[in-house]
Every structure is written in structure tokens, then in C-alpha cells.
Amino acid sequence: QVQLVESGGGLVQIGRSLRLSCTASGSSASINRVGWYRQAPGKEREFVAHILSTGTTKYADSVAGRFTLSRDHAKNTVYLEMNSLKPEDTAVYYCNGIELDYTGSYYIPKYDWGQGTQVIVSS
């Protein structure tokens, strides 16, 4: 089985930075293709960013220019560096393996969701 565990969340002031981690484990663990998602109170889960095997990254418009993905293969960990945080970034953040949908047109989550890590941005 595969597990992807998020960590690094917490309470942070507006304008500050926070780095989240996504660590994979299990016999088939891989961080070659990982997506980050978030769910704010009262809202649906939304796409935040993803990184592919090639290192290519994609960011939602709402976070582009502020969030940055990176990874450490030795640690089987993908990082989401969040800068210039805004109150609207407050959410539970989730990571997941991703794969192309049946049309081969876009990437979708691959595994069951974990508990996520809470990020609260406040003054």
C-alpha cells in the first residue's frame, strides 16, 4: 500500500511563509507525480499545484507566483513553499499521487485522501 502524509501546517500571520511537506511511504511509494489540494471551510476541495516526473509544475491561478513546489527524492518528500500568505489561503491542505484521467487530458488524484494538514492565516 501507499501512504502520502502531509505535515507542516499551523497558524501563520498574513504575509508570512510556511512550508508543507508530503512524504510517501509503502512498497510502491513514489513522489514522481504529486498534487496538492486544499479545502477551505464551507468550500469544495480545489487544486493547488502539482509536479510531474519531469519536474514540470503547475499552479492554480490563486497561488501562482506565491507558492513553489520542490522535492527531495532521498527523503521521498515533496514540499510546498507558501509565501505571502493571505487569509483566503486558510484551508486543510492535502497531497496525493496523481495520474492522467482516462482521456489522457488532465491529472486526477490517485489514492484515498489522508487527514491533511491545517493552515490558518490570520492577523
Buried (B, 14 or more C-beta within 10 A) or exposed (E): EBEBBBBBBEEBEEEEEBEBBBBBEEEEBBBBBBBBBBBBEEEEBEBBBBBBEEEEBBBBEBBEEBBBBEBEEEEBBBBBEBBEBEEEBBBBBBBBBBEEEEEEEEBEBBBEBBEBBEBBBEE
